[in-house]
Amino acid sequence: MAHWLACVCADCVPVVEVACLLVFVANGSDVAVGGTLLLISVSVFTYYTLWTLLMPFVDEDHALHSYFPPREYAIKIPVALLLVGLTGVFTFLASVMIRSGKKKQKTN
């Protein structure tokens, strides 16, 4: 549900346009999904930060190392995710460009 709010002030000059804001009111399921996504991202960030910044200073025979994969994966996993994400973005862009080219050819 969207509500329109007009920004109105008493000192506005008539020449200046009045700005409008679009404010979205979130329902319960949006809040639950947002909270879940926030919790997941904070957990992943904390785990990755501990893995990459704290674990190199902990002795190799310490029990904490059993909770983390080898350090080489701290680079390999983000690079792989970046490649998959960029491939998806560029595939989407290419498909949009191909479709728009076909539409232009049909109209001519």
RAWOPE-V712333 format. One line per field, one symbol per residue. ss: DSSP state (A for helix, B for strand, O for the rest). burial: # if it has 9 or more other ideal C-beta (glycine too) atoms within 8 Angstrom, else .. A space follows every 50 residues. Layout:
BEGIN
ss=???
burial=???
END
This chain:
BEGIN
ss=OBBBBBOOOOOOOOOOOOOBBBBBOOOAAAAAAAAAAAAAAAAAAAAAAA AAAAAAAOOOOOAAAAAOOOOOAAAAAAAAAAAAAAAAAAAAAAAAAAAA AAAAAAAO
burial=..............................#..#.............### ##.##..#......#........#.......................... ........
END
